[in-house]
Amino acid sequence: MIEITIGILGLLIAWFTYKKTFLDKPKEEIEHFTVQFRATQTTSLKVRNDLIKLSQWVFHRKWSHVPRLN
């Protein structure tokens, strides 16, 4: 009887360990991915805005000497 109880407890512990290791969602990895995505998104938006400002400045400098036709 004790052997059966030990076997059942062993199976329960093995199933719980398997479930926690392989079946649960990786919370830390998801949090890290979210933080990394937000950081790169912020950097990407900043670079995009800087490029827009630069292109507007270059366009203005390139065409500022050309007389306008009215």
Sine and cosine of phi, psi and omega as CSV:
sin_phi,cos_phi,sin_psi,cos_psi,sin_omega,cos_omega
0.00,0.00,-0.66,0.75,0.00,-1.00
-0.92,0.40,-0.56,0.83,0.02,-1.00
-0.91,0.42,-0.64,0.77,0.02,-1.00
-0.91,0.42,-0.66,0.75,0.01,-1.00
-0.90,0.44,-0.71,0.71,0.03,-1.00
-0.89,0.45,-0.66,0.75,0.03,-1.00
-0.89,0.45,-0.70,0.72,0.02,-1.00
-0.91,0.42,-0.68,0.73,0.06,-1.00
-0.88,0.47,-0.65,0.76,0.04,-1.00
-0.88,0.47,-0.68,0.73,0.04,-1.00
-0.91,0.42,-0.65,0.76,0.04,-1.00
-0.90,0.44,-0.68,0.73,0.04,-1.00
-0.90,0.43,-0.67,0.75,0.02,-1.00
-0.90,0.44,-0.69,0.72,0.01,-1.00
-0.90,0.43,-0.68,0.73,0.02,-1.00
-0.89,0.46,-0.68,0.74,0.03,-1.00
-0.90,0.43,-0.70,0.71,0.04,-1.00
-0.87,0.50,-0.71,0.71,-0.03,-1.00
-0.89,0.46,-0.72,0.69,-0.01,-1.00
-0.93,0.38,-0.53,0.85,-0.06,-1.00
-0.99,0.15,-0.68,0.73,-0.17,-0.98
-0.91,-0.40,-0.41,0.91,-0.13,-0.99
-0.98,-0.21,-0.39,0.92,0.01,-1.00
-0.97,0.26,0.45,-0.89,0.04,-1.00
-0.94,0.34,0.64,-0.77,0.01,-1.00
-0.97,0.23,1.00,0.01,-0.11,-0.99
-0.89,0.45,-0.71,0.71,-0.03,-1.00
-0.90,0.43,-0.67,0.75,0.00,-1.00
-0.91,0.42,-0.64,0.77,0.02,-1.00
-0.91,0.40,-0.67,0.74,0.04,-1.00
-0.89,0.45,-0.69,0.73,0.01,-1.00
-0.89,0.46,-0.69,0.72,0.02,-1.00
-0.88,0.48,-0.67,0.74,0.01,-1.00
-0.90,0.44,-0.71,0.71,0.02,-1.00
-0.89,0.45,-0.70,0.72,0.00,-1.00
-0.90,0.44,-0.66,0.76,0.02,-1.00
-0.89,0.46,-0.71,0.71,0.00,-1.00
-0.90,0.43,-0.63,0.78,0.00,-1.00
-0.91,0.41,-0.71,0.70,-0.01,-1.00
-0.95,0.32,-0.52,0.85,0.04,-1.00
-0.91,0.41,-0.68,0.73,0.03,-1.00
-0.89,0.46,-0.70,0.71,0.02,-1.00
-0.90,0.44,-0.66,0.75,0.00,-1.00
-0.89,0.46,-0.68,0.73,0.03,-1.00
-0.90,0.43,-0.63,0.78,0.02,-1.00
-0.90,0.43,-0.71,0.71,0.02,-1.00
-0.90,0.44,-0.67,0.74,0.02,-1.00
-0.88,0.48,-0.71,0.70,0.02,-1.00
-0.90,0.44,-0.64,0.77,0.05,-1.00
-0.90,0.44,-0.63,0.77,0.03,-1.00
-0.92,0.39,-0.61,0.79,0.05,-1.00
-0.90,0.45,-0.71,0.70,0.02,-1.00
-0.88,0.48,-0.68,0.73,0.01,-1.00
-0.90,0.44,-0.70,0.72,-0.01,-1.00
-0.91,0.41,-0.61,0.79,0.05,-1.00
-0.91,0.41,-0.64,0.76,0.01,-1.00
-0.91,0.42,-0.71,0.71,0.00,-1.00
-0.90,0.43,-0.70,0.72,0.01,-1.00
-0.88,0.48,-0.68,0.73,0.00,-1.00
-0.90,0.43,-0.68,0.73,0.00,-1.00
-0.92,0.40,-0.61,0.79,-0.06,-1.00
-0.94,0.35,-0.61,0.79,-0.11,-0.99
-0.96,-0.28,0.09,1.00,-0.05,-1.00
-0.95,0.31,-0.43,0.90,-0.02,-1.00
-1.00,0.08,-0.20,0.98,-0.03,-1.00
-0.99,0.14,0.79,-0.62,0.02,-1.00
-0.93,0.36,0.59,-0.80,-0.01,-1.00
-1.00,0.07,0.59,-0.81,0.06,-1.00
-1.00,-0.10,0.81,-0.58,0.02,-1.00
-0.95,-0.31,0.00,0.00,0.00,0.00
